[in-house]
Amino acid sequence: MKLLNIKISPILKLVLLFSLFIGGSNASVVSSDRFIFKILDKTVSFQDLNFQLRNLQALSCIYDDSYIVQFFEKKFVTSLNEFVKNFPSEDEEVRRYLHSHEDLLKQIRQFFKMLRYSEDQKTDVSSNLKNLIRESARENKCNTDVLYKNTLKTNFIALMEMELYLRSRYGGQLKDNTRFDAIKSSIELFVESLDKQFSHEYYW
């Protein structure tokens, strides 16, 4: 499948995704979001980056041996946090900002491609696992924003589907006292293949 890396018209760069009306017809809050890139038929926005940053930080706290965190490494989470925190608001500045972070954008798009792939595998996150995650989040004093009522936020469940997929596919290659580095190269090959297979386009 041919990779896409094309420029998008300025009209699509700043998209108003939703407006919330609070406290009656005279009070309204409008929230805008920027599309960053598209993978196949799904667009990834700045808000999506924020959600997954929160999720990765929580996952790192809940499970310090997470395959996702070990593969991308904690410096990826730190870099993503800085990227989000310093994201400019002006259109022209955003264009320069994105181009100045192309290496990080590559990692981000690969992360979201893995998310998309694992979602398609329909891995089940059992009720027991959800309860364990909830307990662990509270005991470890992690960010409880990933929890929702008696379950988990939908986008955090998607991240756990990715974690479970990696464990089911590569966990059997790890034996007692074997370090994660033993399987990292295999996951890298999988991610590189996925990056070529799933088309993407940036919204510069």
Backbone as CSV, one residue per row, in Angstrom:
resi,resn,N_x,N_y,N_z,CA_x,CA_y,CA_z,C_x,C_y,C_z
1,MET,0.832,-1.183,0.000,0.000,0.000,0.000,0.876,1.247,0.000
2,LYS,0.595,2.141,-0.891,1.458,3.308,-1.056,1.325,4.266,0.118
3,LEU,2.463,4.743,0.609,2.464,5.706,1.709,2.046,7.073,1.195
4,LEU,1.297,7.774,2.022,0.871,9.120,1.671,1.555,10.110,2.579
5,ASN,2.046,11.159,2.002,2.671,12.225,2.795,2.463,13.525,2.030
6,ILE,1.197,13.929,1.930,0.840,15.037,1.059,0.389,16.231,1.870
7,LYS,0.402,17.394,1.275,-0.063,18.606,1.937,-1.576,18.706,1.804
8,ILE,-2.190,19.166,2.870,-3.636,19.292,2.911,-4.004,20.772,2.842
9,SER,-5.130,21.083,2.224,-5.552,22.477,2.083,-5.721,23.118,3.455
10,PRO,-5.447,24.421,3.564,-5.542,25.122,4.855,-6.912,25.002,5.513
11,ILE,-7.958,24.824,4.708,-9.307,24.743,5.262,-9.429,23.575,6.240
12,LEU,-8.710,22.474,5.975,-8.833,21.289,6.811,-7.942,21.316,8.040
13,LYS,-7.095,22.322,8.137,-6.081,22.289,9.190,-6.632,22.554,10.576
14,LEU,-7.600,23.434,10.672,-8.177,23.726,11.971,-9.643,23.362,11.906
15,VAL,-10.029,22.338,12.632,-11.380,21.793,12.501,-12.131,21.950,13.809
16,LEU,-13.346,22.460,13.686,-14.197,22.559,14.866,-14.928,21.234,15.028
17,LEU,-14.537,20.469,16.062,-15.081,19.131,16.217,-16.400,19.113,16.982
18,PHE,-16.492,19.946,17.998,-17.743,19.897,18.742,-17.942,21.160,19.559
19,SER,-19.170,21.417,19.959,-19.472,22.510,20.884,-20.380,21.971,21.970
20,LEU,-20.104,22.358,23.210,-20.896,21.908,24.347,-21.662,23.090,24.917
21,PHE,-22.936,22.902,25.117,-23.767,23.974,25.649,-24.071,23.679,27.107
22,ILE,-23.632,24.575,27.984,-23.734,24.353,29.416,-24.543,25.484,30.052
23,GLY,-25.517,25.118,30.875,-26.232,26.113,31.667,-27.283,26.893,30.912
24,GLY,-27.815,26.317,29.835,-28.892,27.007,29.124,-28.457,27.554,27.789
25,SER,-29.379,28.161,27.073,-29.130,28.585,25.701,-28.180,29.757,25.603
26,ASN,-28.032,30.534,26.664,-27.180,31.713,26.598,-25.736,31.438,26.998
27,ALA,-25.482,30.237,27.560,-24.127,29.889,27.999,-23.609,28.763,27.141
28,SER,-22.473,28.966,26.500,-21.912,27.912,25.658,-20.400,27.896,25.758
29,VAL,-19.853,26.689,25.615,-18.407,26.512,25.577,-18.070,25.817,24.276
30,VAL,-17.200,26.394,23.502,-16.832,25.814,22.222,-15.401,25.318,22.299
31,SER,-15.194,24.100,21.902,-13.853,23.518,21.922,-13.445,23.162,20.503
32,SER,-12.263,23.620,20.095,-11.769,23.291,18.757,-10.599,22.338,18.874
33,ASP,-10.374,21.571,17.836,-9.326,20.572,17.845,-8.663,20.565,16.483
34,ARG,-7.407,20.207,16.469,-6.649,20.208,15.220,-6.340,18.780,14.803
35,PHE,-6.568,18.474,13.539,-6.181,17.183,13.005,-4.667,17.178,12.781
36,ILE,-4.013,16.116,13.196,-2.564,15.998,13.054,-2.195,15.121,11.859
37,PHE,-2.796,13.942,11.779,-2.581,13.071,10.620,-3.732,12.081,10.515
38,LYS,-3.745,11.352,9.417,-4.775,10.342,9.196,-4.099,9.007,8.927
39,ILE,-4.648,7.947,9.510,-4.188,6.582,9.265,-5.346,5.827,8.632
40,LEU,-5.133,5.378,7.405,-6.206,4.756,6.633,-7.404,5.716,6.604
41,ASP,-8.524,5.331,7.221,-9.717,6.188,7.180,-9.981,6.876,8.503
42,LYS,-9.017,6.819,9.432,-9.230,7.392,10.760,-8.281,8.562,10.999
43,THR,-8.843,9.697,11.416,-8.051,10.892,11.670,-7.638,10.954,13.140
44,VAL,-6.378,11.325,13.369,-5.846,11.493,14.721,-5.711,12.985,14.988
45,SER,-6.318,13.444,16.055,-6.331,14.863,16.378,-5.427,15.166,17.562
46,PHE,-5.260,16.453,17.836,-4.482,16.882,18.994,-5.108,16.355,20.278
47,GLN,-6.420,16.317,20.326,-7.109,15.778,21.499,-6.793,14.295,21.692
48,ASP,-6.694,13.556,20.596,-6.319,12.144,20.685,-4.927,11.984,21.293
49,LEU,-4.004,12.868,20.919,-2.660,12.831,21.501,-2.723,13.063,23.006
50,ASN,-3.544,14.017,23.418,-3.709,14.304,24.838,-4.252,13.099,25.597
51,PHE,-5.260,12.467,25.040,-5.853,11.296,25.686,-4.833,10.165,25.835
52,GLN,-4.099,9.893,24.754,-3.155,8.779,24.815,-1.930,9.109,25.660
53,LEU,-1.561,10.375,25.752,-0.503,10.764,26.673,-0.938,10.446,28.101
54,ARG,-2.150,10.855,28.447,-2.700,10.536,29.768,-2.723,9.021,29.998
55,ASN,-3.147,8.278,28.984,-3.242,6.824,29.108,-1.874,6.168,29.284
56,LEU,-0.889,6.641,28.526,0.460,6.079,28.642,1.062,6.365,30.016
57,GLN,0.824,7.560,30.523,1.332,7.911,31.849,0.682,7.029,32.913
58,ALA,-0.621,6.794,32.766,-1.324,5.933,33.712,-0.857,4.488,33.594
59,LEU,-0.680,4.008,32.356,-0.231,2.632,32.141,1.151,2.410,32.736
60,SER,2.025,3.377,32.570,3.375,3.291,33.126,3.334,3.209,34.649
61,CYS,2.373,3.885,35.243,2.219,3.869,36.702,1.585,2.569,37.183
62,ILE,0.575,2.098,36.448,-0.165,0.900,36.853,0.671,-0.364,36.652
63,TYR,1.338,-0.463,35.485,2.150,-1.631,35.161,3.538,-1.175,34.727
64,ASP,4.494,-1.244,35.624,5.841,-0.770,35.279,6.559,-1.687,34.294
65,ASP,5.988,-2.883,34.048,6.586,-3.785,33.060,5.761,-3.850,31.775
66,SER,4.968,-2.815,31.528,4.152,-2.757,30.320,5.013,-2.932,29.073
67,TYR,4.588,-3.795,28.154,5.315,-3.995,26.894,5.323,-2.707,26.075
68,ILE,4.194,-1.988,26.077,4.098,-0.754,25.296,5.118,0.262,25.786
69,VAL,5.156,0.471,27.093,6.074,1.462,27.662,7.524,1.021,27.478
70,GLN,7.786,-0.279,27.621,9.146,-0.765,27.430,9.589,-0.632,25.973
71,PHE,8.656,-0.854,25.048,9.023,-0.763,23.629,9.287,0.681,23.216
72,PHE,8.351,1.572,23.512,8.521,2.977,23.116,9.460,3.723,24.061
73,GLU,9.626,3.187,25.260,10.489,3.734,26.305,9.858,4.985,26.923
74,LYS,10.224,5.222,28.168,9.624,6.332,28.909,9.994,7.681,28.313
75,LYS,11.107,7.732,27.600,11.482,9.013,26.983,10.478,9.415,25.901
76,PHE,9.804,8.435,25.294,8.756,8.743,24.323,7.598,9.452,25.020
77,VAL,7.221,8.953,26.197,6.144,9.572,26.962,6.544,10.984,27.372
78,THR,7.792,11.153,27.788,8.287,12.478,28.168,8.280,13.422,26.969
79,SER,8.749,12.934,25.819,8.782,13.762,24.601,7.378,14.125,24.141
80,LEU,6.460,13.179,24.233,5.074,13.446,23.845,4.457,14.484,24.770
81,ASN,4.785,14.405,26.040,4.289,15.391,27.005,4.786,16.797,26.648
82,GLU,6.063,16.915,26.308,6.624,18.208,25.918,6.013,18.700,24.612
83,PHE,5.803,17.779,23.677,5.211,18.113,22.384,3.818,18.704,22.567
84,VAL,3.019,18.070,23.414,1.655,18.528,23.668,1.661,19.853,24.432
85,LYS,2.520,19.940,25.440,2.558,21.125,26.291,2.967,22.380,25.516
86,ASN,3.868,22.207,24.542,4.393,23.362,23.799,3.732,23.567,22.445
87,PHE,2.654,22.834,22.186,1.993,22.921,20.882,1.439,24.328,20.678
88,PRO,1.819,24.989,19.585,1.372,26.380,19.349,-0.082,26.452,18.911
89,SER,-0.622,27.645,18.977,-2.025,27.851,18.600,-2.179,28.463,17.212
90,GLU,-1.175,29.193,16.762,-1.259,29.848,15.454,-0.944,28.873,14.327
91,ASP,-1.699,28.982,13.239,-1.602,28.031,12.140,-0.195,27.946,11.546
92,GLU,0.413,29.080,11.273,1.744,29.091,10.663,2.780,28.509,11.622
93,GLU,2.638,28.795,12.894,3.556,28.247,13.886,3.399,26.728,14.001
94,VAL,2.177,26.250,13.889,1.921,24.810,13.960,2.635,24.094,12.829
95,ARG,2.577,24.668,11.634,3.232,24.054,10.481,4.735,23.881,10.739
96,ARG,5.371,24.930,11.230,6.809,24.853,11.533,7.077,23.873,12.678
97,TYR,6.199,23.892,13.655,6.357,23.029,14.831,6.306,21.553,14.430
98,LEU,5.349,21.198,13.604,5.224,19.812,13.159,6.448,19.375,12.366
99,HIS,6.905,20.226,11.458,8.080,19.882,10.655,9.336,19.758,11.513
100,SER,9.399,20.494,12.611,10.577,20.430,13.478,10.556,19.216,14.403
101,HIS,9.452,18.456,14.376,9.326,17.276,15.226,8.986,16.029,14.399
102,GLU,9.561,15.938,13.210,9.209,14.826,12.323,9.627,13.473,12.890
103,ASP,10.747,13.402,13.590,11.174,12.128,14.180,10.179,11.664,15.243
104,LEU,9.740,12.592,16.072,8.757,12.247,17.093,7.414,11.900,16.448
105,LEU,7.039,12.637,15.405,5.788,12.349,14.701,5.788,10.941,14.117
106,LYS,6.953,10.478,13.687,7.043,9.116,13.169,6.705,8.115,14.271
107,GLN,7.264,8.321,15.460,6.955,7.438,16.582,5.474,7.510,16.952
108,ILE,4.932,8.718,16.942,3.523,8.894,17.292,2.627,8.168,16.295
109,ARG,2.911,8.321,15.017,2.060,7.665,14.014,2.200,6.153,14.114
110,GLN,3.402,5.640,14.406,3.578,4.200,14.575,2.799,3.703,15.776
111,PHE,2.791,4.488,16.834,2.008,4.135,18.018,0.526,4.026,17.652
112,PHE,0.006,5.002,16.917,-1.409,4.980,16.557,-1.717,3.906,15.518
113,LYS,-0.756,3.543,14.701,-0.967,2.427,13.770,-1.068,1.116,14.538
114,MET,-0.257,0.966,15.567,-0.349,-0.217,16.414,-1.698,-0.261,17.130
115,LEU,-2.160,0.897,17.579,-3.480,0.976,18.199,-4.563,0.525,17.228
116,ARG,-4.480,1.041,16.019,-5.479,0.703,15.001,-5.451,-0.795,14.701
117,TYR,-4.262,-1.354,14.563,-4.135,-2.781,14.255,-4.696,-3.632,15.390
118,SER,-4.323,-3.308,16.621,-4.771,-4.115,17.761,-6.282,-4.010,17.959
119,GLU,-6.861,-2.856,17.646,-8.312,-2.713,17.732,-8.993,-3.654,16.743
120,ASP,-8.401,-3.800,15.560,-8.963,-4.685,14.544,-8.890,-6.155,14.967
121,GLN,-7.973,-6.492,15.878,-7.831,-7.882,16.336,-8.905,-8.252,17.358
122,LYS,-9.599,-7.222,17.865,-10.721,-7.417,18.801,-10.304,-8.260,20.011
123,THR,-9.162,-7.919,20.585,-8.702,-8.589,21.798,-9.614,-8.200,22.959
124,ASP,-10.005,-9.196,23.729,-10.942,-8.938,24.822,-10.204,-8.516,26.095
125,VAL,-10.621,-7.390,26.646,-10.128,-6.951,27.953,-11.191,-7.383,28.959
126,SER,-10.922,-8.443,29.678,-11.932,-9.054,30.544,-12.331,-8.140,31.700
127,SER,-13.485,-8.431,32.278,-13.965,-7.669,33.436,-13.011,-7.819,34.613
128,ASN,-12.444,-9.021,34.772,-11.492,-9.251,35.861,-10.262,-8.364,35.711
129,LEU,-9.760,-8.258,34.472,-8.582,-7.423,34.232,-8.909,-5.954,34.471
130,LYS,-10.088,-5.527,34.034,-10.499,-4.139,34.259,-10.542,-3.829,35.746
131,ASN,-11.059,-4.778,36.532,-11.127,-4.575,37.982,-9.732,-4.514,38.593
132,LEU,-8.808,-5.370,38.104,-7.435,-5.349,38.604,-6.757,-4.020,38.284
133,ILE,-7.008,-3.511,37.087,-6.439,-2.222,36.685,-6.968,-1.108,37.586
134,ARG,-8.256,-1.133,37.856,-8.858,-0.125,38.720,-8.245,-0.163,40.123
135,GLU,-8.075,-1.382,40.658,-7.483,-1.537,41.984,-6.031,-1.060,41.994
136,SER,-5.292,-1.446,40.947,-3.876,-1.072,40.862,-3.717,0.438,40.728
137,ALA,-4.610,1.065,39.956,-4.552,2.524,39.767,-4.723,3.242,41.094
138,ARG,-5.626,2.754,41.899,-5.880,3.392,43.193,-4.755,3.104,44.186
139,GLU,-4.313,1.844,44.234,-3.263,1.472,45.178,-1.949,2.185,44.875
140,ASN,-1.629,2.332,43.588,-0.383,2.981,43.184,-0.521,4.495,43.044
141,LYS,-1.736,5.002,43.346,-2.011,6.438,43.258,-1.717,6.983,41.858
142,CYS,-2.191,6.227,40.860,-2.021,6.633,39.460,-3.164,7.573,39.071
143,ASN,-3.074,8.085,37.855,-4.107,8.984,37.352,-5.412,8.212,37.161
144,THR,-6.408,8.518,37.981,-7.676,7.796,37.901,-8.595,8.347,36.815
145,ASP,-8.113,9.300,36.022,-8.921,9.812,34.910,-9.154,8.743,33.839
146,VAL,-8.379,7.655,33.877,-8.575,6.578,32.898,-9.706,5.643,33.332
147,LEU,-10.229,5.846,34.550,-11.332,5.033,35.054,-12.654,5.708,34.717
148,TYR,-13.675,4.889,34.516,-15.002,5.428,34.217,-16.053,4.561,34.892
149,LYS,-16.742,5.141,35.872,-17.762,4.417,36.640,-17.161,3.107,37.164
150,ASN,-17.729,1.969,36.768,-17.186,0.692,37.242,-16.336,-0.001,36.177
151,THR,-15.873,0.766,35.191,-15.041,0.189,34.129,-13.885,1.145,33.828
152,LEU,-13.434,1.179,32.562,-12.325,2.034,32.140,-12.777,2.911,30.983
153,LYS,-12.081,4.040,30.781,-12.369,4.881,29.620,-12.140,4.073,28.345
154,THR,-12.945,4.342,27.347,-12.891,3.568,26.096,-11.513,3.624,25.453
155,ASN,-10.893,4.817,25.432,-9.586,4.906,24.777,-8.487,4.245,25.599
156,PHE,-8.699,4.092,26.910,-7.722,3.340,27.711,-7.896,1.842,27.492
157,ILE,-9.130,1.419,27.284,-9.372,0.011,26.937,-8.668,-0.326,25.626
158,ALA,-8.714,0.608,24.663,-8.030,0.400,23.380,-6.528,0.228,23.599
159,LEU,-5.951,1.003,24.526,-4.529,0.872,24.829,-4.248,-0.480,25.475
160,MET,-5.143,-0.943,26.328,-4.965,-2.255,26.957,-5.109,-3.382,25.943
161,GLU,-5.940,-3.183,24.937,-6.034,-4.175,23.855,-4.692,-4.317,23.153
162,MET,-4.017,-3.194,22.964,-2.694,-3.202,22.345,-1.687,-3.918,23.246
163,GLU,-1.741,-3.642,24.528,-0.848,-4.296,25.495,-1.056,-5.811,25.482
164,LEU,-2.314,-6.223,25.510,-2.623,-7.653,25.523,-2.210,-8.325,24.223
165,TYR,-2.386,-7.623,23.096,-1.982,-8.195,21.813,-0.477,-8.447,21.785
166,LEU,0.302,-7.470,22.228,1.761,-7.629,22.248,2.177,-8.770,23.167
167,ARG,1.515,-8.886,24.304,1.854,-9.952,25.251,1.503,-11.328,24.695
168,SER,0.355,-11.420,24.009,-0.053,-12.709,23.444,0.842,-13.120,22.279
169,ARG,1.319,-12.140,21.521,2.139,-12.447,20.344,3.606,-12.678,20.688
170,TYR,4.139,-11.935,21.670,5.574,-11.994,21.942,5.931,-12.495,23.344
171,GLY,4.937,-12.559,24.228,5.235,-12.953,25.602,5.818,-14.343,25.726
172,GLY,5.406,-15.251,24.839,5.906,-16.622,24.885,7.398,-16.735,24.590
173,GLN,7.966,-15.683,23.973,9.400,-15.706,23.651,10.265,-15.296,24.847
174,LEU,9.610,-14.754,25.887,10.344,-14.354,27.077,10.328,-15.486,28.095
175,LYS,11.488,-15.921,28.511,11.593,-16.958,29.526,12.013,-16.313,30.842
176,ASP,12.110,-17.110,31.883,12.478,-16.595,33.199,13.779,-15.813,33.126
177,ASN,13.722,-14.602,33.715,14.903,-13.730,33.802,15.361,-13.186,32.445
178,THR,14.538,-13.392,31.390,14.871,-12.847,30.082,14.416,-11.400,30.012
179,ARG,15.283,-10.516,29.563,14.951,-9.106,29.491,14.106,-8.802,28.259
180,PHE,13.375,-7.701,28.326,12.494,-7.298,27.229,13.272,-7.099,25.935
181,ASP,14.546,-6.741,26.030,15.373,-6.511,24.836,15.392,-7.728,23.923
182,ALA,15.128,-8.914,24.486,15.159,-10.146,23.697,14.062,-10.177,22.634
183,ILE,12.979,-9.457,22.864,11.880,-9.450,21.887,11.697,-8.099,21.207
184,LYS,12.454,-7.104,21.637,12.248,-5.756,21.097,12.488,-5.696,19.592
185,SER,13.512,-6.377,19.113,13.810,-6.339,17.673,12.683,-6.961,16.858
186,SER,12.038,-7.993,17.398,10.910,-8.625,16.697,9.739,-7.660,16.611
187,ILE,9.482,-6.920,17.685,8.398,-5.940,17.671,8.734,-4.801,16.714
188,GLU,10.005,-4.414,16.654,10.426,-3.354,15.733,10.137,-3.753,14.289
189,LEU,10.407,-5.000,13.936,10.127,-5.484,12.577,8.630,-5.443,12.290
190,PHE,7.840,-5.834,13.276,6.387,-5.800,13.135,5.896,-4.370,12.917
191,VAL,6.422,-3.429,13.696,6.000,-2.025,13.602,6.415,-1.430,12.265
192,GLU,7.623,-1.735,11.802,8.080,-1.231,10.501,7.203,-1.761,9.372
193,SER,6.824,-3.031,9.465,5.946,-3.625,8.457,4.569,-2.969,8.478
194,LEU,4.073,-2.715,9.681,2.772,-2.074,9.838,2.808,-0.643,9.303
195,ASP,3.918,0.032,9.523,4.057,1.417,9.061,3.995,1.493,7.538
196,LYS,4.507,0.465,6.873,4.456,0.417,5.410,3.082,-0.020,4.917
197,GLN,2.453,-0.893,5.669,1.168,-1.455,5.251,0.020,-0.463,5.395
198,PHE,0.008,0.294,6.500,-1.074,1.246,6.753,-0.679,2.621,6.205
199,SER,-1.442,3.113,5.282,-1.162,4.434,4.704,-1.419,5.533,5.721
200,HIS,-0.747,6.665,5.533,-0.946,7.809,6.423,-0.737,9.098,5.643
201,GLU,-1.300,10.164,6.139,-1.053,11.482,5.576,-1.058,12.508,6.705
202,TYR,-0.127,13.436,6.637,-0.033,14.470,7.656,-0.854,15.690,7.245
203,TYR,-1.341,16.413,8.233,-2.036,17.667,8.009,-1.071,18.792,8.372
204,TRP,-0.156,19.103,7.457,0.873,20.116,7.731,0.239,21.482,7.832
